[in-house]
Amino acid sequence: MAINTPRIRSEWMHPRSNVWFDMVDNEYDDELWYVNFRVTRQTFDFVLNTVKDDLIHENTVMREAISAKRRLAITLYFVSSTAEYKTIGNLFGVSRSFVCMCIREVCSVITKGLSKFIKFPRGQQLWQVIDDYESRWGFPMCAGAIDGTHIPIIAPTESRTEYVNRKGFHSIIMQAVVDSNYLFRDVVVGWPGSVHDARVFSNSAIFRKGNEGKLFPSNFSREINGEDISPVILADPAYPLLSWLMKGFYAKGDLSRKERLFNYRLSRARMTVENTFGRWKGRFIRFGKRVDMEWQNEVAVPADDDVEDIQESEETDGLDIRAILADYFAQKY
């Protein structure tokens, strides 16, 4: 009679080589390091020191824990390349499944701490942004520019059609406000690709804060043509015209010289957000290709859809401020 005895597992995982990352870490100069991870060593170390406490895992009897440094490096290599998970695993001496798990974990930890770094400027820093917009692009009292961009994804198993954007591929939307130095100041990510920019905006925290007068300090204003003008954010025609959000005149017919001049100045200054998206996707090319990771939707899409009302709404204050700025440009240029 055969007696079945439990098999004693001698190891949790097969040994894997970590030679490549050790060589990169110890032998690559700063230029080669940047080529692989798209951030400087100084920036890498700063991020690592910020998140490492949340990425430390205990060793087990079966295996030694992967260091926080290697976990961060895996994630940065993933977003900086189009390499497959298996290839990344081979480079860093881990399994394909670990690469997937690691990326989710690191991104989650980074996201939780973003509010410390991605926020609207205050005090002298805000004045510097405003001064930059005027000196570089000739638009006064501008504190930033807003727009949305699409991040290609694998279609989720549920609500697949909601993620098909107007260009025909599956994506999620990232809405962002950037400043004169191409820095992100506010970011919202996760809306399905089919959702209109105005709808994303109307459900965002920046929309609520702006309408409540909490976006900028109340003492920030400048007299232009006899009127006190507070900071404004620049947007394209998809957004509403508000006291703190400027968009160009709509060309239903022939625009006046003053209106064309306003649109020109706004368009030049607003390019900061489009340039920022280009730089971001150029550096971390994964976001410009396709994120081959199962998407977990965490955004509740409201049932009501008043996109046209949102897009075409024009506050009286917004109309007045745009008219004042248009007069200012007409007099100056």
C-alpha positions as CSV (number, residue, x, y, z in Angstrom):
1,M,0.0,0.0,0.0
2,A,1.4,3.3,-1.1
3,I,1.6,6.1,1.5
4,N,1.2,9.6,0.2
5,T,3.5,11.9,2.0
6,P,3.3,15.7,1.6
7,R,6.0,17.1,-0.7
8,I,8.2,19.5,1.2
9,R,8.7,22.6,-0.9
10,S,12.4,23.5,-1.0
11,E,12.1,26.9,-2.6
12,W,9.5,29.5,-3.3
13,M,10.9,30.5,-6.6
14,H,13.8,29.6,-8.9
15,P,16.9,31.7,-8.5
16,R,17.0,34.6,-11.0
17,S,19.9,36.8,-12.1
18,N,20.0,40.4,-11.0
19,V,23.3,41.1,-12.8
20,W,21.9,43.7,-15.2
21,F,20.4,46.0,-12.5
22,D,23.5,45.6,-10.3
23,M,25.6,46.7,-13.2
24,V,23.3,49.7,-14.0
25,D,23.3,50.7,-10.4
26,N,27.0,50.5,-9.7
27,E,28.7,51.0,-13.1
28,Y,26.5,53.2,-15.4
29,D,27.3,56.9,-15.5
30,D,24.6,59.5,-15.1
31,E,23.8,59.7,-18.8
32,L,23.2,55.9,-19.2
33,W,21.2,55.9,-16.0
34,Y,18.9,58.6,-17.4
35,V,18.6,56.7,-20.7
36,N,17.2,53.7,-18.9
37,F,15.0,55.4,-16.2
38,R,14.3,58.8,-17.7
39,V,15.1,60.6,-14.5
40,T,18.4,61.7,-13.0
41,R,20.0,59.7,-10.1
42,Q,19.2,62.7,-7.9
43,T,15.5,62.6,-8.8
44,F,15.5,58.8,-8.4
45,D,17.0,59.0,-4.9
46,F,14.5,61.8,-4.0
47,V,11.5,59.7,-5.0
48,L,13.0,56.6,-3.3
49,N,13.5,58.4,0.0
50,T,9.9,59.6,-0.3
51,V,8.3,56.2,-0.9
52,K,10.7,53.6,0.5
53,D,9.0,53.1,3.9
54,D,5.9,52.0,2.1
55,L,7.8,49.6,-0.2
56,I,9.8,47.7,2.3
57,H,8.9,44.0,2.6
58,E,10.1,41.4,5.1
59,N,12.3,38.5,4.1
60,T,10.7,35.1,4.3
61,V,12.2,31.6,4.8
62,M,11.7,30.9,1.1
63,R,13.0,34.1,-0.4
64,E,14.7,37.4,0.2
65,A,12.5,40.5,-0.2
66,I,12.9,42.7,-3.3
67,S,14.4,46.0,-2.2
68,A,12.4,49.3,-2.5
69,K,15.1,50.5,-4.8
70,R,14.6,47.7,-7.3
71,R,10.8,48.0,-7.1
72,L,11.0,51.7,-8.0
73,A,13.5,51.0,-10.8
74,I,11.3,48.3,-12.2
75,T,8.4,50.7,-12.3
76,L,10.3,53.5,-13.9
77,Y,11.8,51.2,-16.5
78,F,8.3,50.1,-17.3
79,V,6.9,53.5,-17.9
80,S,10.0,54.6,-19.8
81,S,10.0,51.8,-22.3
82,T,7.7,49.5,-24.3
83,A,9.5,46.4,-23.1
84,E,7.3,43.4,-22.3
85,Y,6.8,42.2,-18.7
86,K,8.9,39.1,-19.3
87,T,11.8,41.1,-20.6
88,I,11.6,43.5,-17.6
89,G,11.5,40.5,-15.3
90,N,14.6,39.0,-16.8
91,L,16.5,42.3,-16.6
92,F,15.7,42.8,-12.9
93,G,15.8,39.1,-11.8
94,V,12.1,38.7,-11.0
95,S,9.1,36.9,-12.5
96,R,6.6,38.4,-14.9
97,S,3.8,38.3,-12.3
98,F,6.0,40.1,-9.9
99,V,6.6,42.9,-12.4
100,C,2.8,43.4,-12.8
101,M,2.3,43.4,-9.0
102,C,5.2,45.7,-8.4
103,I,4.1,48.3,-10.8
104,R,0.7,48.5,-9.3
105,E,2.1,48.7,-5.8
106,V,4.7,51.4,-6.5
107,C,2.2,53.6,-8.5
108,S,-0.3,53.3,-5.7
109,V,2.2,54.5,-3.2
110,I,3.4,57.4,-5.3
111,T,-0.2,58.4,-6.0
112,K,-1.0,58.6,-2.3
113,G,1.8,61.2,-1.8
114,L,1.2,63.3,-4.9
115,S,-0.7,66.0,-3.1
116,K,2.5,67.1,-1.4
117,F,4.1,68.0,-4.7
118,I,1.3,68.6,-7.3
119,K,-0.5,71.6,-6.0
120,F,-1.2,75.2,-7.0
121,P,1.5,77.7,-6.3
122,R,1.1,80.3,-3.5
123,G,2.6,83.5,-2.5
124,Q,5.7,84.6,-4.4
125,Q,5.7,81.4,-6.4
126,L,2.3,82.3,-7.8
127,W,3.4,85.8,-8.8
128,Q,6.5,84.2,-10.5
129,V,4.2,82.0,-12.6
130,I,2.0,85.0,-13.5
131,D,5.1,87.1,-14.4
132,D,6.4,84.3,-16.6
133,Y,3.2,84.0,-18.6
134,E,3.2,87.7,-19.3
135,S,6.9,88.1,-20.1
136,R,7.1,85.0,-22.3
137,W,3.7,85.0,-24.0
138,G,2.2,88.3,-23.2
139,F,-0.9,87.2,-21.2
140,P,-1.4,89.0,-17.9
141,M,-2.7,87.3,-14.7
142,C,-2.4,83.8,-16.1
143,A,-1.7,81.2,-13.5
144,G,-1.8,78.1,-15.7
145,A,-3.4,76.3,-18.6
146,I,-5.8,73.3,-18.6
147,D,-6.4,70.5,-21.1
148,G,-7.0,66.7,-21.4
149,T,-5.0,64.0,-23.0
150,H,-5.7,60.3,-23.7
151,I,-3.7,57.4,-22.4
152,P,-4.2,54.2,-24.5
153,I,-5.2,51.1,-22.5
154,I,-6.3,47.5,-22.9
155,A,-10.1,47.5,-23.0
156,P,-11.6,46.6,-19.6
157,T,-13.9,43.6,-19.4
158,E,-16.8,45.8,-18.3
159,S,-18.2,48.9,-20.1
160,R,-15.8,48.4,-23.0
161,T,-17.5,50.9,-25.3
162,E,-17.3,53.7,-22.7
163,Y,-13.5,53.7,-23.2
164,V,-13.5,54.1,-27.0
165,N,-12.5,57.7,-27.7
166,R,-13.4,59.8,-30.7
167,K,-10.2,58.5,-32.5
168,G,-11.5,54.9,-32.1
169,F,-9.1,53.4,-29.6
170,H,-9.6,52.5,-25.9
171,S,-8.2,55.1,-23.5
172,I,-8.6,56.9,-20.2
173,I,-8.4,60.6,-19.9
174,M,-5.9,62.7,-17.9
175,Q,-6.9,66.3,-17.2
176,A,-4.1,68.5,-16.1
177,V,-3.3,72.1,-15.2
178,V,0.3,73.1,-15.8
179,D,2.2,76.3,-15.1
180,S,4.7,78.4,-17.1
181,N,7.5,76.0,-16.3
182,Y,5.7,73.0,-17.6
183,L,5.0,71.6,-14.1
184,F,1.8,69.8,-13.3
185,R,-0.3,71.7,-10.8
186,D,-3.4,69.6,-10.8
187,V,-4.1,66.2,-12.3
188,V,-7.2,64.0,-12.6
189,V,-6.9,60.6,-14.2
190,G,-9.2,57.7,-15.0
191,W,-12.3,58.9,-16.8
192,P,-13.3,56.7,-19.8
193,G,-12.1,57.8,-23.2
194,S,-15.5,58.6,-24.5
195,V,-16.2,61.2,-21.9
196,H,-16.1,64.9,-23.0
197,D,-13.4,67.2,-21.6
198,A,-16.1,69.5,-20.2
199,R,-17.7,66.7,-18.3
200,V,-14.4,65.6,-16.7
201,F,-13.8,69.2,-15.8
202,S,-17.3,69.8,-14.3
203,N,-16.8,66.8,-12.0
204,S,-13.3,67.8,-10.8
205,A,-12.1,69.3,-7.6
206,I,-10.6,72.3,-9.5
207,F,-14.0,73.2,-10.9
208,R,-15.5,73.2,-7.4
209,K,-12.7,75.1,-5.8
210,G,-12.7,77.7,-8.6
211,N,-16.4,78.3,-8.4
212,E,-16.1,78.6,-4.6
213,G,-13.3,81.1,-4.9
214,K,-10.8,78.8,-3.1
215,L,-8.4,78.2,-6.0
216,F,-6.3,81.3,-5.5
217,P,-5.8,83.7,-2.6
218,S,-8.3,86.5,-2.4
219,N,-5.6,89.2,-2.2
220,F,-4.1,88.2,-5.6
221,S,-5.3,90.7,-8.2
222,R,-4.0,93.4,-10.6
223,E,-5.6,96.5,-12.0
224,I,-6.1,96.2,-15.8
225,N,-8.0,99.0,-17.6
226,G,-9.4,100.2,-14.3
227,E,-10.7,96.8,-13.1
228,D,-9.2,94.3,-10.6
229,I,-8.4,91.1,-12.4
230,S,-7.7,87.9,-10.3
231,P,-5.6,85.0,-11.7
232,V,-7.1,83.0,-14.5
233,I,-6.5,79.6,-16.1
234,L,-6.5,79.3,-19.9
235,A,-8.5,76.7,-21.7
236,D,-9.6,75.6,-25.2
237,P,-13.2,75.9,-26.6
238,A,-14.3,72.6,-25.0
239,Y,-14.4,74.3,-21.6
240,P,-16.9,76.9,-20.2
241,L,-16.0,80.6,-19.9
242,L,-15.8,81.5,-16.2
243,S,-14.5,84.3,-14.1
244,W,-11.3,82.3,-13.4
245,L,-11.3,80.3,-16.7
246,M,-10.6,82.0,-20.0
247,K,-11.3,80.6,-23.5
248,G,-11.2,82.3,-26.9
249,F,-13.9,83.9,-28.8
250,Y,-15.9,81.5,-30.9
251,A,-15.6,82.1,-34.6
252,K,-19.3,81.9,-35.6
253,G,-18.6,84.7,-38.1
254,D,-15.8,87.1,-38.8
255,L,-14.0,88.0,-35.6
256,S,-12.9,91.6,-35.0
257,R,-9.3,92.5,-34.8
258,K,-9.6,92.7,-31.0
259,E,-11.1,89.2,-30.8
260,R,-8.5,87.7,-33.1
261,L,-5.7,89.3,-31.0
262,F,-7.2,87.9,-27.8
263,N,-7.5,84.4,-29.3
264,Y,-3.9,84.6,-30.6
265,R,-2.5,85.6,-27.2
266,L,-4.5,83.0,-25.4
267,S,-3.5,80.3,-27.8
268,R,0.2,81.1,-27.5
269,A,0.1,81.0,-23.7
270,R,-2.1,77.9,-23.6
271,M,0.4,75.9,-25.5
272,T,2.2,75.3,-22.2
273,V,-0.2,72.5,-21.4
274,E,0.1,70.8,-24.8
275,N,3.9,71.1,-24.7
276,T,3.8,69.5,-21.2
277,F,1.8,66.5,-22.4
278,G,4.3,66.1,-25.3
279,R,7.3,66.2,-23.0
280,W,5.6,63.8,-20.5
281,K,4.8,61.2,-23.1
282,G,8.1,61.7,-24.8
283,R,10.0,61.0,-21.6
284,F,7.7,58.2,-20.3
285,I,6.8,56.6,-23.6
286,R,4.5,53.9,-22.2
287,F,1.8,56.5,-21.7
288,G,1.9,57.5,-25.4
289,K,1.7,53.9,-26.6
290,R,-0.6,51.5,-24.7
291,V,-0.5,50.6,-21.0
292,D,-0.7,46.8,-21.2
293,M,-2.2,46.3,-17.8
294,E,-5.8,45.4,-16.9
295,W,-7.6,48.7,-16.1
296,Q,-9.6,48.9,-12.9
297,N,-12.1,51.7,-13.2
298,E,-12.3,53.7,-10.0
299,V,-14.2,56.6,-11.4
300,A,-18.0,56.8,-11.0
301,V,-19.4,58.2,-14.2
302,P,-22.5,60.4,-13.5
303,A,-25.7,59.4,-15.3
304,D,-26.6,62.9,-16.4
305,D,-24.8,64.3,-19.4
306,D,-25.2,68.1,-20.0
307,V,-22.0,68.5,-21.9
308,E,-23.4,71.1,-24.3
309,D,-24.7,73.2,-21.4
310,I,-21.4,73.0,-19.7
311,Q,-19.3,73.7,-22.8
312,E,-21.4,76.7,-24.0
313,S,-22.1,78.2,-20.6
314,E,-20.7,81.7,-20.2
315,E,-20.8,83.5,-16.9
316,T,-21.4,87.2,-17.0
317,D,-18.2,87.7,-15.0
318,G,-16.3,85.6,-17.4
319,L,-17.6,87.6,-20.4
320,D,-16.7,90.8,-18.6
321,I,-13.1,89.7,-17.8
322,R,-12.5,88.4,-21.3
323,A,-13.7,91.8,-22.7
324,I,-11.4,93.7,-20.4
325,L,-8.4,91.5,-21.4
326,A,-9.3,91.9,-25.1
327,D,-9.4,95.7,-24.7
328,Y,-6.0,95.5,-22.9
329,F,-4.4,93.5,-25.8
330,A,-6.0,95.9,-28.4
331,Q,-4.4,98.9,-26.7
332,K,-1.0,97.3,-26.1
333,Y,-0.5,95.6,-29.4
